[in-house]
Amino acid sequence: MKALAAAGRWSLAAGCWLLAAGRWLLAAGCWLLAAGRWPLVAGRWSLAAGCGLAAGCVLVAGCIDGNRPARLWRDPPPTVASDPFAARVDTARRQLEDGMFDQARLSIEQLIVDGAKHPLVPLMRATLAEHDQDWPACIAWAHQAVEASPGWGEPRVLLARACLEAGRVGDADAAFADVDRLMPDSPWGPYGRAWVAAKRMDQRRAGELADEAISRDPDHVPSLQMRASVARLTGDPATEERLLRRAVALAPEAGSWTRLGELAEAAGRRLDAARAYELAWDIRPGRDVARRRLELARLAGDAEAEALWKDRSR
């Protein structure tokens, strides 16, 4: 069915609308993080660039630093043209996508007060809760979005990720399994199950699932980061660097650039390391990365650079 611009219908770029037995098929099997994108996000899909695991495990999650929230509603269920809330839902959606959180919050709360029933309303409210890192509220609102449209896979992605953040690994595993069932061509299902496997310290299974996610979408940044993290934990720096370079080419992110600097420095490639730390600083200035760059300036005997990075590291 053609995506209509009329109020009450949602348009999809580069994709077509298909509804079959309440299930959504993704055009070209492509799930991209919008800079938000998932993010997941200054607001986000806001998993940090590195997530701590037991025994010093570090997982790089699907969140891109400083970016806009994930566009979960990329493929929402359509609403009927007569829906009186359609235009207001679209306005709230655009506000949230553009990072206008205060305005979006007012719009969404008023929609809830006025009794809007579109599944995007609880999903957007869940995304605001995620932005606030209020995981119980995020889970509750994501559940409402799932109940409002059981065949729609995207609310389950947010539900699963919120469960991970809340430490509810079993619930996250079940939610990601539902995502895989509803969206068999999407990388989100195996990506999420790889996350769960890594949380359970099963690195072999995490690697297999991350590879499956990448095979479904070679440009899925969270899966590239996940697979790189598994390579790090299994002592494969060449694979880790290759995957992280692919990830930053698609979505530059400070944590990944910092890690690339560490890898280059460990390999004795100081110029590459210096450049990586500078790119990390450009995205997200911080004393830690400034101190790393300062040390390289000292080793190189570069007095000008040393003065600059000494000032930045304070």
Protein Blocks (a to p, Z undefined) as FASTA:
>chain_A
ZZdfbehiacdehiacddeehiacdehhiacddfkbpcebjkbccddfbdcdehhiacdd
fbdehiacddfklmacdddfklmklmmmmmmmmmmmnopaklmmmmmmmmmmnopabfkl
mmmmmmmmmmnopaklmmmmmmmmmmmmmmlmklmmmmmmmmmmnopamlmmmmmmmmmm
mmmmbcklmmmmmmmmmmnopaklmmmmmmmmmmmomklmklmmmmmmmmmmnopaklmm
mmmmmmmmmmgcfklmmmmmmmmmmnopaklmmmmmmmmmmmmgcfklmmmmmmmmmmno
paklmmmmmmmmZZ
